[in-house]
Amino acid sequence: MKAIVMAGGFGTRIQPLTHSVPKPMLNILNRPMMQHIIERLRDAGIVDIVILLYFKPEIITEYFGDGSAFGVNINYVLPDDDYGTAGAVKKAEEFLQGEEFMIVSGDLVTDFDFNEIIAFHKKKESKLTITLTPVADPLQFGVVITTPDGKIQKFLEKPSWSEVFSDTINTGIYILSPEILDYIPANTNYDFGKELFPALMKDGVTLWGPVLRGYWRDVGNPESYREVQKDILSGKVNLNIRGEFHKSEFANVYTEDDVTIEDGAVFDGTVVIGKGTVVKSGANIRNSVIGAYCIIDNDVTLSDCTIWEYVDIDSGSDIENSVICASVEIGREVKIPFGAIIAEASEIGSLTSFEKDVVVWPEKIVEEASIVSNNIVWGSKYKNSIFEGGIVRGRTNVELSCEMATKLGEAFGSMLPVGSRVYLSRDYHKSSRMLKRAMLSGFLSAGINVIDIRVCPSNVTRFGIKADNDIVAGVHFRQSTTDQISTEILFFTNEGLYIDTNTEKNCERVFFRESFRRVNFQDIGNLSEKNDLKQEYIQAFLGSVKKDIFALKTPKIVVDLLYGSTSDIFPDILNYLNVESIILNSYADDKKLNKLSEHMERSEDNLSKIVTTMNYDVGFLIYPNGQRVDMVCNSGVKIPSYIALLSILKLINDTAIEKQKIYLPVSAPDFMDDKLSNLIIERGKFTGFKASKLEGFNFIGNLYSNYCFTEFTLSYDSLFASVKIMELLSKTDKKMSEVVESLDSFYFQGEKVGCPSSLKGKMMRKFMEASVGKEASFIDGVKISLGAFDWILMLPDQHGEFLHLYVQAETTERGETILSDFKGKIAEWISEE
């Protein structure tokens, strides 16, 4: 049997540790991570190895050579493009010579017995074996369900939390028979999980998966890199530690050649010291790995640290839970009490103090006596990703600095063709203006032509992007409505939709690697302004509605514009349509915009009082950026979001001349679906939309008061939605309270339940187990049917440490019982060892 070691990843998420080395070459116990994998293959009797390269290949080839120094024979394959996981393996076919072969990633840490995997593969006479293991956080891996004898029934490659139905995952360690290569097209980007495995199952090829119970960890980010070192030193991982062994009452110390340890140095736990390092008197080192040719000066304290080669730490410094990369110089009495990542060739001045989880990027100089409280590049805590659903959020001038905004513009711009045209817009807040101007220069540097829309609500910007075929993307800046010190940056495609996950990851890759395209002076982008987009929007809006839609009855409404950017748009539209309206808070006030959450309750109360006092038909609460609208009915009661959604569906159904296609989230209630005979309702996920899909529906809505009537736009638009709701009410000649009262009575509740991210996969698996024998759906999260109309949906939040629970039931008593029971089960599952 031969082996292929995958070593082509960029290591984007583990930056800045991979600033100058590929991830497989990161040190584990003073040896490259991939060396431990190669030696484990050798010990299993596999000595003919092909290493697939891509990022910084020369570092790997220079270290491993032909493999003879490690007792193996190594060939290298450097694909000329990114062919995906399976497509890259196809490139190594000539070296496999028709033999079975194991595939293993070079950037993981494991103590699996590879002989156990080989034995399982042979026993089952398998064509393709996928090694499985249970993990706490399955998001980054392929989730798998098998029969008791190991036959794979179902898997999902790198799911979102809403799709995780088990904590048993694909480890990326495979054994393949040579004929499987025939299924992989040559010179094509082809993925194991997304394409090869489904193709094999469709063709009737049985996939087998042994579940191994050893240590396995994908070292995907700086925190996991720290944790894996701790696991090794605490004995959780069976890895070979090199060096001469010295045992004392409190410590196990391993030293390589030419190590000098002065009298008075103290050790505790497990300590590994690399070649040529000097540890001076008074040093106190606990559970740490120190690389080659380091100097640990007098009275230095190190605890739970990984120190790379050529690091100098001056006297009296106290460092805990940190990774210090190569060639770093740390002055005297530097205090790092809670942890840090200090990237290569940085200089930390004496008497400097660090706060928890600070990241210092390469070649930075920190002056003496500094207090370092934030990462140089990103935040007070290292994040695996920048984007959340097409949006970048951060504290203004902290995470979202001008430097950050400029680099985002350079990164996003570098992905677009030179000369492309992009819209930039913002709300009127000064933070948004500052950050937009910073990003603008990044776009120009990448050769992108920027059309500055200036102050404009995001719904209008999205309309403009979709309407202009020459615009390839757009970015909008806005003040957060929930956090007064934060700004949000929204990234849109040429269709006016949020960018998808692949675009996010590609942008992050460019950002972290700083592989920006900086064009020559002749190709620098141009800046122009567009001052008539709002007028174009108004004209298109009015062209999509009939001027006489309210001829029979003039609507009477109250609108609160919440100090938003729609204040110079919506009043003109209402006036043109002859709507009798009272407009509140239709002016700019950045101080009130800052504290919008504090004003919301007062605004709702005022809206309710005016609607009832004036006997008006309905009240609309339009959020500042024109995408969300809450409603107050004529009785003065604010309509809950799920009731508002059902009311709109009822109005569409009752006025429909032909069948209307509706798209809703899986979490939306379906209690009344059988009463809405004129609607064709589809429920599904709300990510990765394309315009071609959206155009197939008449209405799209969710439980957050976002509504899209696709006759005008393919994105949420609270202004058009409000006019459509008035039109539908006019057609039915009903008041909103009558529509609400006509809905069937039932129980519906959504709640957030706290859950550590490390246990989300377990929760999904437990819900899966709870669904056995019941009708269940796994379109988005796990939805379990508990009766004719009763169900519960569990949906892990993609970014926060909590779960979303949604319950529908015929009665309040039944619904509250279901909710209470499952909240109790979740608490019990979380507390389990």
DOBA-45663 format. One record per residue: x, y, z of N, C-alpha, C in turn. Coordinates in steps of 0.1 Angstrom, whole numbers, plus 5000, padded with zeros to 4 digits. Example, Ala and Ser with C-alpha at 12.3 -4.5 7.8 and 13.67 -1.06 7.14 Angstrom:
2
513249435078512349555078513249675078 512849785071513749895071512950005079 
// end
This chain:
833
500849885000500050005000500950125000 500550224992501250354991500450464999 500950585000500250695007500350824999 499350905000499351044995499151135007 500051225009499951325020499551455014 498451515018497951645013498651755020 499351835013500151945020500052075012 498952095005498752214997497952325002 497452315015496652425020497352555023 496652665022497252795025497352825040 496552765048496652795062496052935066 495052975058494453105060493953125074 493253035080492653055093493653055104 494853005102495752995113496753105112 496553205103497453315103497453385117 498553445121499753475113500853365115 500453245121501453145122502053095109 501253095099501653045085502053165076 502553265082502953385074504053345064 505053265069506153235060506353085058 505553005064505652855063504252795060 504252685052502952625050502452555063 501152535065500652485077501252345081 501452255072502052125076503452135082 504052245080505452265086505452335099 504352365105504252425118504852325128 505552375138506252285147505252225157 505352095159504752015170505851935176 506151965189507351905196508651925188 508752045183510052085176510252005163 509151955158509251885145508051935136 508151945123507051975115505851885117 504651935118503451855120503451735110 503751765098503751655088504751545090 505851575097506851475100506251365109 505351405118504751305127503851215119 503151265108502251185100503051095091 504151135086505051055077505650935085 506050965097506650865106505550765110 504350805112503250715115502850625104 502950675092502750595080503850495079 505050535081506250445080506050335090 505650365102505550265113504350165110 503450205101502350115096502750035084 504050055080504549975069504350035055 503950165055503750235042504950325041 505850295031507050375029507150445016 506250415006506150484993505150594994 505550724995504650834998504750944987 503650994983503551104974503051224982 503751334981503251464988502751554978 501451594980500851694971501151834976 501751924968502252054972501352164966 501452284971500852394964501452524970 501252554983501652674989503052664995 503952744991505352744995505952604994 505952544983506352404981507852384985 508752484982510152464984510452444999 509752495008510052475022509852325026 508852255020508552115023509652025016 509952055003510851974996512251985001 512652105006514052115011514152045025 513052035032513151965045513151815044 512251765036512051615035512951555025 513351625014514151565004513451444998 514251344995513751224990513151125000 513151165013512551085023513450985030 514650965024515550865030515950885044 516051015048516451045062515351015072 514150985066512950955075512550805073 513250725065512950585063511850565053 511650665044510550645034511050695020 510350665010510650714996509550814993 509950944990509051054988509151094973 507951104967507851184954506951304956 507151404948506351524950505551554937 504351604940503451654929503051794932 503351884922502952024924501952054913 500652044915499652084905499852224900 499452244887499552374881498452464884 497452414891496252494895495652434907 494552494912493852444923492752344918 493052214919492152114914491152054924 491152114936490352054947490951924953 490351874963491051764970491151634961 490051594955490151474947490851504934 490651624928491351654915492951654917 493351694929494851694932495351554933 494551474939494951334941495151264927 494251304918494251244904495651274898 496251394901497551434896498651334900 498451264911499451164916499251024911 498351004901497950874897499150794892 500050854884501150784878502150724889 502250784901503050734911502450614919 501150594917500550494925500650354919 500750344906501050224899500050114902 498750154903497750054904497549994918 498250054928498149994941497050074949 496550004960495750074970496550174977 495850284981496650394987495850464998 496550505009495950585019496150735016 495150815020495250955019495151015033 496051105036496051165049496551305048 495951395056496351535055497651555063 498451645058499751665065499551775076 498451835078498251935088497251905099 497351775104496551735115497451665125 496951645137497751575148496851455152 497351335151496551215155497551115160 496951025169497650905173496950785169 496050795158495350675153496350575149 495950445151496750335146496350315131 497150345122496850335108496650185104 497250095112497049955109495649915111 494949975121493549945124492649985112 493050095106492250145094492450045082 493750005080494049915069493349785071 493349735084492649605086491149605084 490549715088489149735085488849735070 489649815063489549825048489549685041 490549605046490749475040489649375044 489149385056488149295061486849325053 486449445051485249485044485449465029 486649445024486949435010486449565003 486749675010486149805006486849864994 486149944986486750014975487150154980 486450204990486850334996486450335011 487450365019487150365033487450505039 486550565047486650695052486750675067 487850725073488050705087487250815095 486550775105485650855112486050865127 485650975133485850995147484851095153 484451085165483551185171484351305176 483851435173484551555178483551645184 484051745192483151835199482551945189 483351985179482952095170483052045156 481951995150482051925137481952025125 481852155127481552245116482452245104 483752225107484752235096484952105089 484152005092484451865087483251805081 483351695075482251625069481551535079 480251565082479551485092479051355086 479051245093478751115087477951025096 476950955091476150855098476350725091 476650615100476850485095475950385101 475850265095475150155102476050095112 475550015121476449955132477649885127 477649825114478749755109479749845101 479449975101480350075094480050115080 478850075075478450115062477950255062 478450345054478050485054476650505048 475750575055474450595050474250735045 474950835052474650975048475851055053 476151155045477251245050476951385044 477551485050477451625045478751685048 479351735037480751795037480751935043 481451955053481652095060480352165061 479452125070478152185070478152315078 476952385078476752485087476152425100 475952505111475452445123473952395120 473252455111471852415109471852275102 472952225097472952105090473651985097 474152015109474951915116473951825123 473951695119473051595125473851485132 475151505135475951405143477251475146 477951415156479251465159480351375154 479951275146480851175140481251235127 482551255125483051335114484051265105 484151315093485151265083486451325087 487451235090488751285094489651325083 489251295070490051325059491151215057 491051105064491950995062491250885055 491650855043490950765034491850645029 491250535026491950435018491150415005 491850414994491150404981491750284973 490850214966491350114956491650194944 492550144936492950224924491850254914 490850164913489850194903488950314906 489050364919488250484923488750604915 490050604912490550714904489850734891 489250624886488550644873487350734874 486850754886485650834888486050984888 487351014890487851154891488251204878 487651314872488051364859489451434860 490151414850491551474850491451624847 492351704853492551844851491251924854 490551874864489251944868489251964883 488652074887488452094902487452004906 487851904915486851794919487151774934 486051764942486151754956485651614961 486351564971485951434977484551444982 484251534991482951534998481851574990 482051684982480951744974480651664961 481651594956481451544942481751394942 482951344946483351204944482451114953 482251144966481451054974480051044969 479351154966477951134961477951054948 478951084939478951004926479150854929 479950824938480150674941478850614947 478250684956477050634962475950624952 475850724943474850714932475050594923 476350554921476750444913476650314920 476250314932476150184940477350144947 478450224947479650184954479450204969 479650094977479450104991480750174997 480450275005481550345013481450295027 482650265032482750215046483450315055 483150315068483750405077483950355091 485150315094485450275108485450395117 484950385129484950495139486150465149 487150555148488350535157488250625169 488650565180488650645193490050675198 490650755191491950805195491950955195 493151015194493251155194493351195179 492551295175492551345162492151495163 492951585157492651725157493151795145 492251865138492651945127493152075133 494452115131494952235136494652345127 493452405129492852495120493052645123 493352675136493552815140494552825151 494952945155495952965165495552895178 494252905182493852855194493952705195 493552635183493652485183495152445183 496052535177497452505178497952505192 497552605200497852605214497352485222 496052455219495452345226496052215223 496452185211497052065207498452045215 499152155216500452145224500152105238 499052165244498752135258498251985259 497551945249497051805250498251705249 499251735241500451655240501151645253 501451765259502251765271501451715283 500151705283499351655294499151505292 499651445281499551295279498351255272 497551345266496351295259496651245245 497851265241498251225227499451135228 499451025221500550935221501450965209 502351065211503351105201504751085207 505651055198507051035202507751165205 508251175217508951295221510451265220 511151345212512651315210513451395221 514651335223515551405233515851315245 516851345252517351275264516351305275 515851195281514751205291515351235305 514851335312515251355326514051365335 513951285345512751275353513151325367 512251415372512451465386511151445393 511051495405509851475413508651545407 508851655401507751735395507751745380 508751695373508851725359509351615351 508951605338509551525328510151615318 511451615316512151705308512951635297 512751675284513351615273514351715267 515551685265516551785260517251725248 517351805237518151755226519651795227 520351785217521851805218522151955222 523351965229523952085232523052185240 522152135248521252215256522052255269 521952385273522652425285521552465295 521552405307520652435318521452475330 521352605334522152645345521452605358 522252595369521752565382520752665386 519652615393518652715397517452725388 517552665376516452655367515452555373 514152585372513052495378512152455367 511752325367510852275357509652205364 508552205357507352145363506552095351 505851975353505151915342506051855332 505651865319506451815308507051935300 508351925298509052035292509951975281 509952025269510751985258511652105253 512952075252513952185249514752145237 514752225227515452205214516952225215 517552185204519052185203519552325205 520652325213521452445214520852555222 519752525229519052625237519752645251 519752765256520252795269519152845279 519052775290518052805301518852855313 518752985317519553035327518953025341 519753055351519353035365518153115368 517253055376516053125381514953105371 515153055359514053035350513052935356 511752955354510752865359509852825347 509952695343509352655330508352535333 507152555329506052455332505352425319 505252295315504452245304504652335292 505852335287506152415275507152345266 507152385253508052335243508852455239 510152435239511152545235511952495224 512052575213512652535201514252545202 514852535190516352525190516852665191 518052675197518852795198518152915203 517452895214516752995221517553035234 517353155239517953195251516753235261 516653165272515653185282516453245294 516353375296517253445306516853425320 517653475329517353465343515953505347 515353425356514053455363512953475353 513053415341511953405332510953295336 509653325335508653225338507853195325 507853065322507053025310506052915315 504852935311503852835314502852805302 502752685298501852645287502252725274 503552725271504052805260504652715249 504552765237505252705226506152805220 507452785221508452875217509152815205 509252895194509852845182511352875183 512152845172513552855172514053005172 515253025177515953155177515153265184 514553235196513853325203514653365216 514753495218515453545230514453615240 514353565252513453625262514353675273 514253805276515153865286514653845300 515453885309515253845323513953905329 513353825338512153865345510853865338 510853825325509553815318508753695322 507453715322506453615327505453595316 505453475310504653455298503853325300 502553335297501653215298500853195286 500553065283499553025272499853105259 501053105255501453185243502253105233 502153145221502953095210503953205205 505253185207506153285203506953225190 506753295179507253235167508753265165 509353225154510753225152511353365152 512553375158513353505157512653625164 511853595174511253705182512153745194 512253875196513053925208512053985218 512153935230511253985241512154045252 511854175255512654245265512454195279 513054265288512954225302511654265308 511154185317509954205325508754235317 508654165306507454165298506354075304 505154115306504154045312503054005302 502853875300501753815292501053715300 500153765309499553675319498453585314 497853615302496653535298496853465284 497853505277498053445264498353545253 499053505243499353585231499853495220 499753545207500353495196501253605191 502553575191503553675186504253625174 504053675163504553625150505953655148 506553595138508053595136508653735135 509853745140510753855138510153985144 509253965154508754085161509654115173 509654245177510454285189509454345199 509554295211508654345222509554415232 509254545234510154615243509954585258 510954615266510954585280509754645287 509254585298508154635306506854645299 506654575288505454575281504454485287 503154515288502154425293501154395282 500754265281499754225272498454185279 497354205271496054145276495854015269 494753945273494453815269494253805254 494853705248494653665234494953775224 496053845227496453945217497353885207 497153925194497953875183498753985177 500053955177501054055171501553995157 501254055147501654005133503154025131 503653965120505153955118505754095117 507054095122507954205121507454335126 506654325137506154445144507154485156 507254605158508054655170507054725180 507154675192506354725203507254805212 507054925214507955015222507954975237 508955015244509054985258507855035266 507454965276506455005286505055025279 504854955268503554965261502554875268 501254915267500154825271499454785259 499554655255499054605243497654545246 496554605241495254565245494454515233 494954525221494254475209495154415199 494654325191495454275180495854385170 496954365164497354465154496554455142 496054335139495254315126493754305129 493454215139492054185140491554155154 490954255161490254235173490954195186 490154195196490754165209490754015212 490253935203490353795203490453745189 491353655187491553605173490353545167 489953585155488753525149489153435137 488453325136488753235124488353295111 487353385111486953445099486553585101 486453665090486053805091484553825089 484053745079482653765075481653685083 480453735084479353655090478153685081 477953585072476753605063476853725053 478053745048478253855039478453995045 478553995058478754115066479954105075 480654215075481754235085481354325096 481454285108481054365120482254385129 482254505135483354525144483254665151 483954675162483954805169484654905161 484055025159484655125151486055175157 487055175149488355215153489055125162 488455005164489154895172489354785162 488354695161488454595151488354655137 487354735135487254805122487954935122 489254935120490055055118490055095104 490655205101490855245087491755155080 492855105087493755005081492954885077 492154835086491354715083490454735071 489754855070488854885059489654895046 490754955046491554965034492054825029 492454745038492854605034491654525029 490554545035489354475030489054515016 489154655013488954695000489954644990 491254634994492254574986491954424983 491554354993491354214992490154184983 489054254985487854234977488054274963 488754394962489054444948489954354941 490954284947491854194941491154074934 489954044939489253934934488453974921 488354104918487554154907488454184895 487954184883488854214872489254364873 490454394868490854534867489954614859 489554734863488654814856487154794859 486854694868485454674872484854794879 483554804879482854914885482054864897 482254934908481654894921480955014927 479754984933479055094941479555094956 479755204961479955224976478855314981 478255284992477255374999477355355014 476655445021476755445035475455515041 475255495054474355585061475155715065 474455805072475055935074475955935086 476155825093476955835105478455855102 479155935110480555965107481455845107 481155745115481955625114481855555101 480655555095480455495082481255575071 481155705072481855785063483355765063 483955755075485355735077485855605071 485155495074485555365070485255345055 484255415049484055405035485155465027 485655585032486755655025487955565026 488155495037489355415038489355295028 488155235027487955125018488055165004 487555285001487655334987489055334982 490055384990491355384985491955244982 491455144990491855004988491354954974 490154994971489554954958490355024946 490655144948491355214937492755154935 493455124946494755064945494754934938 493554854938493454724931492954744917 492854874912492454894899490954894896 490154914907488654904906488155054905 487255074896486555204895485355204905 485355314913484355324924483355434920 482155394921481055494920480455514934 480655634939480355674952478855724952 478055644959476555674960476355774972 477355784980477255874992476155815002 475355905008474355865018473155795010 472855675014471855605007471455475015 470255445016469855325024470255195016 470555095023471054975016470154915006 468754925009467854864999467954934986 468155064986468355144973469655104966 470655094974471955044968471854914961 471154814968471054684962470154694949 469154774950468354794937469254844926 470054944929470955004919471954904913 472554824922473454724917472754634907 471654584911470854484902470454554889 470154684890469554744878470654784868 471954794872473054844863473854724860 473854674847474654554843476154584844 476554704844477954734844478554724859 477754714869478254714882478454564886 479654534891479954394894479754364909 479754464918479654434932479254574939 478954564952478654684960478954654974 479254764981479554764995478754875002 478154845013477354945021477854945035 478055065041478455085055477255145063 477055085075476055135083476355115098 475755205106475855195120475055075125 475554995134474854885140473654935148 472454875146471254915153471254855167 472154765170472154695183473354725192 474354785186475654815193476154945189 476055045197476355185193477755205190 478655115194480055145191480555065179 479654995172480054905161479554955147 480254915137479854945123479754815116 478854805106478654685098478954725083 479654635077479954655062479354535055 478454575046477654475038478254465024 478554335020479154315007478054244998 477854304986476854254976477454204963 476854104957477154064944476654154933 476854124921476354204910474854184909 474254094916472754074916472154154928 472954224936472454294948472154194960 472754074959472553974970473853974978 473753924990474953914998475853814992 477153834993478153744988478053614995 478353504988478253374994479453335001 479453215007480553165016481853145009 481753094996483053084989483653214986 482953314983483453444980484053504993 483353485004483953525017485253465020 485353335018486653265021487753305012 487453324999488453374990488953514994 488053594998488453735002489253725015 488953635024489653625036491053575033 491153485024492453425020493353535015 492853615006493653735001494053825012 493053855021493253945032494353905041 494353775046495253725055496653705049 496653665037497953655030498553785025 497653885025498054015020498554005005 497953914998498353894984497453994975 497554124978496754224972497354254957 496454274948496854324935496954474936 498154524935498454664934498854704920 498054764913498254794899499254904897 499754914885500655024881499855154881 500555264881499855394882498855424871 499055364859498155394848496855314850 496855214858495555134860494855154873 495355254881494655284893493255324890 492355284898490855304896490455444896 489355474890488755614890487655624900 487455744905486455764915485455864908 484155824909483055914904481955904913 480956004912479856004921478555974912 477555924919476255904913475255964922 474656074918473756154927472256124924 471956044914470556034910470055894912 470755814920470255674922468955674930 468755764940467555764947466355794938 466555894929465455934920465155814911 466255744906465955624897465155524905 465555504918464755404926463355444927 463055574930461655624932460855604919 461555634908460855614895460555464892 461455384895461255234893460255184902 460255234915459255194925457855234920 457655354916456355404912455955334899 456955294891456555224879456155084881 456355034893455954894897454654884904 454055004907452755004913451855094905 450555064906449655154898449255274907 449255384900449055514907447655514913 446655434907445355434912444955324921 446055254927445755134935444955174947 445055304951444255344963443055434959 442655414947441555504942440255484950 439955364953438755334961438755374975 439955364981440055394995441555444998 441655565003442955625006443455565019 444555495019445155445032445555565041 445355535054445755625064446755555073 448055605073449055525080449955625088 450655565098451655635105452955565103 454055635099455355575096456355645105 457155555112458355605119459555565112 460355655107461555625099462755615107 462655625120463755595129465055655126 465055785121466255865118467055795107 466455725098467155645088467455725075 468155665066468455725053467355715043 466155665047464955655039464155785040 464555885048463755995051463556095039 464456085029464256175018463756095006 463255975008462755884998461255845000 460955785012459655735014458555845014 458755955021457656055021457256105007 458256104997457956144984457056034977 457355914980456555804974455155804979 455055824992453655824998452855944993 453556054991452856174986452356154972 453156084963452856064950451655964949 451555874958450455774958449255814966 449255944970448156004977447755924990 448755884997448555815009448555915020 447455915029447356005040448355945051 449356025054450355965063450856075073 451256025085451956095095453356035096 454356115093455756065093456456115105 457056015112457756045125459256025123 460156105130461556085130462156075116 461756165107462256165094463356265092 464356255100465556345099466756265104 467956325101469156265105469556305119 469956215127470456245141471356125145 472656145143473556035146473655995160 473356095169473356055184472155955187 470955985181469855895183470055765175 470755775164471055655156471955565164 472855625171473855555180473055475190 471955525196471255465207469855415202 469855365190468555325185467755225193 468555135199467855025207467155085219 467755195224467055255236465855335232 465755375219464555455214463455365209 463755245207462755155200461455145208 461555115221460355095228459455225228 460155335230459455465230458755485216 459555455205458955475192457755385190 457855265194456655175193455455225201 455655275213454555335221453955455214 454755545209454255655202453455625189 454055525182453355475170451955425173 451955345183450655275188449655385192 450055485200449155585204448555665193 449455705183448955785172448055715163 448355585160447455505152446055495158 445955465171444655445177443955585179 444755685183444055815185443555875172 444255855161443855915148442955815141 442755695146441955595139442555565125 443855545125444455515112444455365110 444855325097444755185093445855095099 447055145099448255065102449355155105 450355115113451555185116452755105111 453755165105454955105100456155155108 456955065113458255105119459355065109 459855165101460855135091462255145097 463055045097464355045102465355125093 466355185099467155295092467655265078 467955135075468555105062467555045052 466255055055465255025045465054875042 465454785051465254645049464254575058 464054635070463154565079461954665082 460754605084459654685088458754605098 458554665109457654615119456254685118 455254615122453854675120453054685133 452254795134451354815145449954815138 449054725142447754725136446854835141 445654855135444854965138444354965152 444454855159444054845173445154895182 446354925176447454985184448354875189 448154745186448954645191450054615181 451354605186452454565177452254425173 452354395160452154255155453454175156 453454065163454653975164455053935150 456353915148456853895135456253775128 456053665135455453545128454053575124 453253645132451953685129451853775117 452853875117452953965106453153885093 454053785093454353705081453153635077 452453565086451253495083450153585077 450053705083449053805078449253845064 450553865060450853895046450553775037 450853655042450553535033449053525031 448253555042446753555041446253655031 446853775031446453885022446853845008 447953785006448353744992447453634987 447153534996446253424992444853474988 444353574996442953614994442753704982 443853764977443853854966444353784953 444853664954445553604943444653564932 444953604919444253554908444753424903 446053404904446653274901447553234912 448053104912448853054922450153144924 450453164937451653244940452653154947 453953174943454953094949455653174960 455853104971456353164983457553094989 458553164993459753104999459853155013 459953055023460053085037461153005044 461653045055462552965063461952845068 462752735071462152615077461552645091 461952755097461452785111460152855110 459652895099458352965098457252865101 456152915108455052825111454352775098 453852645099453152595088451752555092 451252605103449952565108448852595099 448952695091447852745082448052705068 449152625065449452605050448252545043 447452455049446352395042445152495039 445252605046444152705044444552815033 445752805029446252905019446352835006 445252805000445152724988445652784976 445852924976446352984964447853004964 448452954975449952964976450652834975 451752834968452652724967453852764976 453952704988454952744998456052644998 457252694997458552614998459352675010 459852575018460652615029462052565027 463052645031464452605029465452695036 466652675033467752755039467752895032 468352985040468353125035469853175033 470653085027472053115024472353075010 473253145004473753104990472753124979 471853224981470853244971471453304958 470853264947471153314934469853384928 470053484920468953554914467953464907 468553364900467753274892466853194900 467153164913466253094922465253184927 465653304931464653404937463653444927 464053454915463053504904461853404903 462053284908460953184907459953194917 460053294926459053314937458453454936 457253464941456553594941456853674954 457053594965457253664978458253574986 459153644993460053585002460053655015 459953585026459853655039460553565050 460853625061461453555072460753595085 461353555096460753585109461453705116 462153775108462853905113462254025106 461054015101460354125095460954185083 461654085075462254125062461354055052 460854145042459954095031460454145018 460254055008460654084994459554044985 459054144978458054114967458854124954 459054014948460054004937459554074924 458354124923457954204912458754334910 459354374921460154494921461654474923 461954384933463354364937463554224942 464754184942465054044947465754054961 465654174967466254184980465154244989 465354235002464454285012464354435010 463054485010462854625008461554665016 461854735028460754765037459754875031 460254955022459455055016458454995007 458954914997458054854988457054754995 457554685005456754595013455654665020 455854785025454854855032453754905022 454154945010453154985000452354864996 453054754994452254624990451254585000 451654595013450754555024449554655023 449754785021448654875020447754835008 448354804997447654764985446754634988 447354534994446654414997445454445007 445654525017444654565026443454635018 443854725009442854795002442054704993 442654604987441954504978440954424986 441354384998440454305006439454385014 439654525014438754615022438654565037 439854525042439954485056440854565064 440654575077441654635085442654535089 443854575093444854475097444454395109 443654455118443254375130442354265125 441554285115440654185110441454065104 442454105097443353995091443953915102 444553985112445153905123444153815130 442953865132441953795139441453675131 441553685118441153575109442053455109 443253475115444253365115443853255125 444153135123443853025132444753045145 444153005156444853025169445752905171 447052925174447952815177449152875184 449952785189451152825197452452825188 453152935189454452945182455453025190 456652965192457553035201459053005196 459853105195461253095192462053145204 463053065208463953095219465353065216 466253145223467653115222468053035235 468852925233469352855245470852845244 471452885254472952895255473552755253 474652745245475252625242476752655237 477752605244479052625238479252565224 480052635216480152595202480752445202 481552415212482152275212481152165213 479852205218478852105220477752105210 477852195200476752205190476552085182 477652015178477551895171476851785179 477251775192476651685201475151705202 474751835203473251865204472551815191 473151845180472551795167472351645167 473451575172473351425172472251385182 472151445193471151405203469751435198 469551545190468251565184467951465174 469051425166468851315156468351185163 469051155174468651035182467251045187 466851165191465451185197464451175186 464851185173463851185162463651045157 464350945162464150805158462750765160 462150715150460750665151459750775148 460250895146459351015143459651065130 458751145124458951205111459951325114 460951335106461951445109462451505096 462951625096463451695085464851755088 465751745078467151795081467551905070 466551975065466852075055467652185061 467252225073467952335080467852305095 468952255101468752215115468052075115 467552045127466751915129465351955133 464351915125462951945128462251815130 461651805142461051675146459551695147 458751615140457351625141456851545153 455951615161455451555174453951545174 453351545162451951545161451451595147 450151605145449651645132450151785129 450251875139450652015137451852055146 452151965155453152005165454551965160 455552055162456952025159457852115167 459152065167460152145173461352145163 461952265162463152275153464352325162 465452255160466652305167467652345156 468152465157468952525147470152595154 471352535154472552605160472852735153 473152835161473552965155474852945149 475053005137476252995129477453065136 477153165144478253245149478353255164 477153265171477053275185477053145192 477253145205477253025214475853005219 474952975210473652935214472952865203 471752805207470952725198469652805196 469052795184467652855182466652735183 465652745192464652655193463352715188 462652645179461352695175460352585177 459152615183458152525186456752565181 456152475174454752505169453852395176 452652435180451752335186450352385185 449352295186447952335185447552415197 448052385209447652465221448852515228 448652625236449652685243450252585253 449352505260449852415270450752305264 450352255252451152155245452452215241 452452335235453652405231454652425242 454152485253455052515264455652385270 454852275270455352145275456552095266 456352105253457352065243458652145245 458452275246459652365248460352335261 459552325271460252295285460952165285 460352065279460951925279462251935271 462251995260463551995252464552085257 464152195264465152275271465752195282 464952115289465552035300466451935294 466151875282466951775276468351835272 468251955267469452025262470352045274 469752095285470552125297471251995302 470451885301471051755306472151705296 471951725283472951675274474251765275 474051895278475251975279476051935292 475351895302476051865315476651725315 476351645305476851515305478351515303 479051425309480551415307480851375293 
// end
